[in-house]
Amino acid sequence: MTAADSTCPDQGSGPPPPALLVLEDGTAFRGRAFGSVGETFGEAVFATGMSGYQETLTDPSYHRQVVVATAPHIGNTGWNDEDDESGQIWVAGYVIRDAARVPSSWRSRRTLEAELRAQGVVGMCGVDTRALTRHLRERGAMRVGVSSVETDPQALLRRVQETPVMSGAHLADEVSTRTGYVVPAEGGARHRVVAIDLGIKTMTPRQMAQRGIEVHVLPSTTTFEEVDALQPDGVFFSNGPGDPGATEGPVELLRQVLGAGIPYFGICFGNQIFGRALGFGTYKLGYGHRGINQPVMDLRTRRVEITSHNHGFAVDAPLGQPTSTPYGTATVSHVGLNDQVVEGLELRDEHDRVLGFSVQYHPEAAAGPHDANYLFDRFVDVMVTNRPPTNRPRNEGLVGRNQSGAGEKRPPSLSDGAAGPASEASLSDGAAGPASEASL
């Protein structure tokens, strides 16, 4: 397909060089280079948010994925120094239709393209992203190559087909912090939580710190002995990239946490790891949920929340049917209203007391609506209810550094990955473009 009737910013010496996008099924789109000139590979996925592109690009969950923005105009607010959700851009590539010529925000420090170029991220503009999104909805997320140095679609296709798929990829270790660090509680520490970094976003420990929680962020390879040495009031597992079915270490760690009776809260990838620890399976969605207007129902209260999502895998657990586990009774607590995907799990003891819970979406909402923000308060309630009757002195030692946020520079991202079957119904037929998401 030829380039869309769209705008790409002039690079000073003239228009940007031509660029080529080729999907693993051979479908090709043409446009112009946006960001760094070069070539990249990954899993093609679309994100429907009309705002929050800076948070999207710096979300480690997008590691090895080429993100297609369905909103037609990207870059309006430039790039600032406050909204990064990690220490770097994690997407393998970025594909848009129209690029803003001049950013318009008092917080902007540089253009989106300048930041992409500075971090070596290959992008593409001038693409008919509505047609590309509809293709991915119908055929499923798949491997893709984006190049501003290759003009032959067949040559690029051969390289695309040599890249690994997303199914079976264990990626959490590639995005996790290498050393532990502490996010201090605001207003004095009332609780201590160990947060396992599987691709954690900066806003998540910040939300907990605002509730008087001292957050010890530890690597994905952390052992139970290291967790127990800190004597936490609760354990948290973060979001992250990759296939939960290929992740073993965190699953075993969580089983030990649950066996020790430590309260648990997980989001996104942490929900999938919770499912596996409880004995459920996981599976790959056709094209996933990536946007900030996804409706989810709490099955206990029947309340509907509009939530922020970024996941391509889901938990295979029975709706409306309690499941006995070695740690208590597990139930599906939340469900997506677009396609009935499991969006939350809950673990209770014989007294109907909550021992652990998780959601598939992002209550920290960076970016996104704040409907689910109360879940951090619920985590505090669960910790208070299950606080162990012990006067053991806490171990104040922690290998790592003390800091107020997770802003460390992470290792360079890989640029290959992808794929899966096309099988879910979510957006309506007319919802694949800029009209697909209400600005929240």
N, C-alpha and C positions, 0 to 999 in steps of 0.2 A: 504494500500500500504506500502511496506517496505521502509526503508530509502534509499535515493539516494546514489550513489557512490560518496561521497563527504568528505570534511574535516571538523572536529570540533576540536577546540583547546583543547589540553591536559590541565587538571586543576591542574597539578602538581603531584597529587596522582594517576593519571591514566586517562582514558577517562571519559568524563562527563556521568552522568546517562542517561538511556534511557528516551525518552519523547514520548508523544502520542498527536496527534491532531485529533479531531473528529468534523466534521461539523454537522449541525442540520439535514441533510438528511441521516446521518449515515456513510458517507464516512470517512475513517480513514487513517491517514498518520503517519508513525513512523520515529523517528530521535533521536537526542540527546539534552539534556538540553543545553541552551545557555543563559547566564545571571543568573538570580536568579532561584533557584530550588523551585518549587511550582506549583500552578494551577491558571489559569486566564480564563476569559470569555469575549466575546465581539462580534462585527460584523467583520467577515473576509472580508478584502478588499485587493486589490493588488495595489502596487505603482511601476511604470515602470522606475523611474529615476535610471540612472547608477551611479549617484553621489548625494551628498547632504543628506545622511541619517541622519546626526546630526540635520539638520534643520527639516527634516520630523518627527523625533522622538519627538522633542520639540515643534511641532506645536499643539496648543490646539484644532485645528479642528479635530484631530485624537482621541480625548477623547472617551473612550469606544469602540475603534476599535483595532482589532488585524491586524497588517500590514504585508502583505506578500511581500517581495522584489523579483521582477522578475529578477533583475541583479544577476548573479550567484556567484559573489565574493563580500562580504560585510565586511567592517572593515579595508580596506586598509590604510585609512588615520587616523585611531585611533579616539581619541576624544580630542578636544581642549577646551579652556576656552573662546573663542570669538564667536563661531557660534551658540550658543543656541538661539532659537527664543522665549523662555519664561524661566521661572525660574525652570522648571523641565521637565522630559520626561512625555509625556501625553498618549502615546499609551498604550493600555491594555496589549499588547503582541507583540512580534516581531519574525517573521519566516523567515529564510534564508536557502540557500543551503550551500555554502562554506563560512566559516569564515576565515578571514585572521589570520595567525598564529602570524605574527609580523607586527604592523603598520609601514608604511613608509611615514612619513611626518615630516618636521621640526617643524610644529605647534602642533603636537600631544603631549598630556600630559599623556595619559593613553589609554588603549585599549577600544574598544567599549564594549566588554563583561564586563570589570571591571566597567564601568559606569552603565550598565544595572544592574549589581549585586548590586552596591552601592545604586541605587534607587529602588531596589526591583522589577524590571521589569522581568517577566517571559518570556523567549524566547526559541527558538528551532532552531537547525541547522541540517544539514544532510537530509533536506526535498527535495523531488522532486518538487520544486516550479513551474517548467514549467507545470507539470501535475495539480498541485493545482490551478494555475492561469487559465488554460484552463477550469477546472471544474467550477470555479467561473464565468468565462465569459459566459459559457453555461447555468448555473443554477441561476446565480445572487448572489450578496452578501448575506451572511446568517450568522446566529449565529454560534459560534465556541467555543470550549474549547481546551486549551493547558495545558498539565499536565506532570510534571516529577515526580509525586508521585502516579499517577493512571495508572495501566497497562491494565485495563479492558475497552475496547471501549464501551460496553453497559452501564456500570456504568457511564462513563463520558458523554455519550450521554444523559442519563436521566437528568443530571445536566445542560447540554447545553439547553435542551428543557424547562427548568424551568426559564431561564433568559429572561429578557424583550427584545423586538425587538426595532430597532432604530426608526421606524415609530411611531410618537406620543410622542417622547422623547424631552422634553425641557431641554437642557443642558447648555445653555449660562451662566446661573447664577452660575453653578458649576465651570466654568473656568475663570470667569471675576475677575478683581481686586476687592478687598474689599473696598479699599479707592482710591480716586483720586490722581493723580500725574501729574506733568508737565514735558514735554520734551522741554527744551528751544530751541529757534530758533538759528541757527548758523549765526553769522554776524549781529545780530540785528533783532528784531521781526518786520515784516512788516504786518503779518496777525495773527489772532488768530482762532484756530479751536478747537472745542470740538469733541473728538474722543470717541465714545461709544464702550467700550471693551466688545465684544461678544466672545472673544477668540483671541485677537489681537496678532500679531507677532511683535517682537522687531524691525525688519527692517522697518515696516510701518511708525511709527511716526518719525523714523530717516530720512526716505526719505522726509517727509514733513519738518522736521527741517532744512534740507539742502537747502530748498527753502525759508527760512526766515519765517517759520510758527512756532508760539508758540503753542504747542499741549497740550491741557488739556485732559488727558485720564481719563474717568469717568466710574463707574460701569454700568453693564447692566440694573440695576434697577433705573437708574437716571430718574428724572422727568423733564418735560419741564421747570418748574420754575427754577430748578437748572441750566439747560442749558442756559436759557434766562438771568439769573443773570450774566453770564460771558460775555454776549453780543458778541458772536462769529461772525466772518466773514463767517464761514461755519461750517457745521456739517458733521462728517464722521462716518460711521458704518463699523465695521471690519468684518473679517472672524470669523467663530465659528462653533461649533459642533451642532448636533441634527437636529430635524425636524422643518423647518421654519413654518410649519402649526400648530405647537404646541406652538409657541411663540407669545404672545399677547402684553406684556408690551412695547417692543421695536417698534412694529408696531404702536401702539397708539402714542408713543413718536414721531416717524417719521412723522405721519400725522400732528401732531401739529407743527413740524419744517417746513414742507412744507406749512402749512397754514399760518405760520408767514413770509413766503417768504425768509427763510434762505437758501442759496445755500447748496446743498447736494452732497456728493460723497460716494459711498459704494462699497465694494469688497466682493466677495464670498457670505457669509451669508448675508452681507449687501445688496447684489443685490437681494436676495430672499425676504428680509424684505421690500426693496423698491418696489418690485413687489406686495407684499401683501398690502402695504400702498396705492398703486395706484389702487387696486381692482382686481388684477390678482390672480390666484391660483398657487399652487406649487404641485409638485409630486415627487415621488422617482424614481430615475433611477435604471436600473437593476443592474449594477455594478459600476456605477459612472465614474468620470474622476479623475485620480490620477497619475500625471506624469508631466514632464517638457518639453514635445515636442508636445503640443496640438495645431493644427492650428485653428485660429479664424479669421473670416473676419469682418472688419468694413464695415457695409452696406452703409454708407454714402460715404466713400472714396474708397471702394472696396480693400483696403489694407489688406493683410493677415499677421497676426502676429503669431509667435510661442510662446506659452504661458505656464505658470506653473499653474496646476490645482490641486485642492483637494476638490471635492464636490460629494455628493451622491444624492442631490436633485436639482431640476431645476424649473424655472418659466414657467408657462403655459400662454404664451402671443402670440397673432397672429403675424406672420411674414408679413411685408410689409403692415400693416394696422394700421393707427393711431387710438388711443383710447382716447376719451375725459374723463378727470378726473376732480374732483373738484379743482385741482391744476394747470391744464394745459393739454397739449396734450402729451400723452406718446407713444413712439414707441420702437420697438426692434432695437437696434443700432448695435449689434454684434451677430454673429451666429457661432456655432462650425461646422467646415467643415466635421468632421467625421460622425456626426449624426444629424445635424441641430438643436441641442439644443440651446435655447436662452442663449447667453453669455453676453448680455449687454442691458441696458435700458436707455432711455433718456427722459427727461421731458422739454418741451419748452412752452413759453408763446405765446400770440397772435402775438407778434412781431418776432417770431422765435428765441427768445433768450433762451439759455440753462439755466434752473433753477436748474437742478439736473441730475446726471447721475450715472451709476453703471456698473460694469463688474463682471462676474461670476468667473473670474480667478484672478491671483495674480500678479499685476504689480510690487510689491516690489521684486518679483523673488528671494526668499531666500529659497531654491535654484532654479535656472532656468535662462532662457534667459532674456534679458533686452529690448525686442522689445516693451513692453507696458509701459516702465518707464515714457514715456511722459505724461501719464494720470495724474500724480501728478502736472505737469506743467499746464495741462488743468484745474485742480481744482483751481489753482491760478488764471487763466484767468477768470473762472466763478465767483470767489469771487470778482475780480476787477470789472468786468462788472456789477455785481449786488450789489455792495457795497451800503448800505443804506445811504441816505443823513442825517446823524445825527452827532451831536457833543456831544452826551451824554458821560460823563466820564465813563470809563470802571471800572467795579468792579474788583479790583485786588485780592480779597480774593478767596481762594480755600481750601476746606477741603481736606487735604491730605499732601503729601510731594513733594518736588521739586527734581527731579532726571533726569539724562541724558538718561535713558533707562528703559524699562519695565522689569527689571530683578528680580522682587520680587518672592519669593517662593509662588507658588500657592497651594491650598489645595490638598490633595491626590486625584488621579483620581479613579473613580469607574472602575470595571472590568467586567461589563456586558452590553449587548446591542445587536442590530442587525436587520437585514433582509430586504427583499423586493423582488419583482418579477424580473425575468430575461427578459429584453425587449429591450436593445439597441444595435446597431451595431456601433462599434468604431474602434477597431484594426482589422487588417487583420488576417486570420487564423494562419498565421505563426508568429505573433508578440507578443505572450504571454510571451516569455522568455527574455533572455538577449539581443537578437537582436531587441527588441521592441522599444528601445529608443536611438536616436543618442546623443552622449555626446556633450553637449553644453558649 
